Amino acid sequence: MTEVDIKDLKAKAIKFPDPVKTLILSEPDRLDIDDYLSKMQTWERLLRMEAPTS
């Protein structure tokens, strides 16, 4: 089983808007690669929804 360390991502997540920030910070520091890839897609969608439109 391959794991991904997301400590760096969690450090950057402090600047993200909620709910993305809260979701990322609630995760353990290490995720299984399959879980990480699945969750990353969700986090990215949420960030796009929060992005201001010009």
KEPAZA-501297 format. One record per residue (C-alpha): residue in three letters; x, y, z. Coordinates in steps of 0.2 Angstrom, whole numbers, padded with zeros to 4 digits, always signed. Each point is the difference from the previous one (the first is absolute). Layout:
AlaXYZ...
***
This chain:
Met+0000+0000+0000Thr+0007+0017-0005Glu-0004+0015+0011Val+0001+0019-0004Asp+0006+0012+0014Ile-0011+0015-0001Lys+0008+0010+0014Asp+0006+0013-0013Leu-0017+0001-0007Lys-0008+0003+0017Ala+0012+0014+0003Lys-0006+0008-0016Ala-0018-0004+0004Ile+0000+0013+0014Lys-0002+0014-0014Phe-0014-0010-0009Pro-0018+0005+0003Asp-0012-0011+0010Pro-0006-0014-0003Val+0016-0005-0009Lys+0011+0006+0014Thr-0010-0010+0013Leu-0001-0015-0010Ile+0019-0001-0004Leu+0005+0004+0018Ser-0011-0014+0007Glu+0009-0013-0010Pro+0014-0010+0007Asp+0018+0005-0005Arg+0002-0016-0011Leu-0014-0006-0012Asp+0000-0016-0011Ile+0004+0005-0018Asp-0018-0005-0006Asp-0008+0010+0014Tyr+0011+0015-0003Leu-0004+0000-0019Ser-0019-0001+0003Lys+0000+0013+0013Met+0011+0012-0010Gln-0013+0000-0014Thr-0013+0005+0013Trp+0011+0014+0008Glu+0004+0007-0018Arg-0019+0001-0004Leu-0004+0009+0016Leu+0015+0012-0003Arg-0007+0004-0017Met-0017+0003+0007Glu+0008+0013+0012Ala+0010+0009-0013Pro-0006+0017-0004Thr-0007+0003-0017Ser+0005+0015-0010
***
